[in-house]
Amino acid sequence: MVPFADVLTTYGSQLPGVTFYFDDQPHPKVEKTLGEYVSNRKTNAFNKTDAEACQWAAFDALKTFHQRAISEGGNAVINIHSYYKKNELSDPANYECHAGHVAAGVAFKGTVVKLAK
């Protein structure tokens, strides 16, 4: 289990215009739901610590959600939770990452929405 905050602190500035809400974190009113999506990302873990590899894989997964939200006209992704091997794990602070000597991987499920301002 790895903190979402670490990913957002390190890479969040690279994901402008879209806000991410994990598990059941409170958010503004949903104006329009644009779909539920899964992002399953892996990264090379060679010469990286488990934490570095997990952060990179999680950033890549959030970047996929970011691109989807922008293309669908959304401004947020809500109810993001771990979905590794299709096993849902809800936690507002942490995500599941599997890291080894060669690769690290995460899978997230979340809902792309347009939130009221």
C-alpha positions, 0 to 999 in steps of 0.5 A: 500500500502506497500513499496517493499523496506521494504521487500527487506531490511529485507529479500532480503539477503535470496533470493540470485542469483535472482534480482527483478524488480518491475513494469516497472523498467529498467533492463538489456536486457532479453536473455530468457523469462521463463514464467509469474507466479502468487504468492498468499501468506497469513500469520498468522497476529496474534500478528503482526503489519499490516506492519510485516504481510504484509512484511512476506507475500510479502517475501513468495511470492518473495521466491516463485518467487525466487524458480521458477526462480532458477528451470527454469534457470532464474536470475531475475523476472521482471514486478512484480506487485500486482495481488490481487483477479486478479486485476492488480495494477502496482506501482514500489515502493509499493504493495497491501496488505490486513491485518486483525486480523487473516491473511494478504495476497498479490498476485504478478504477474511477469515474470521469465527471464534470463537477460544478464550480 
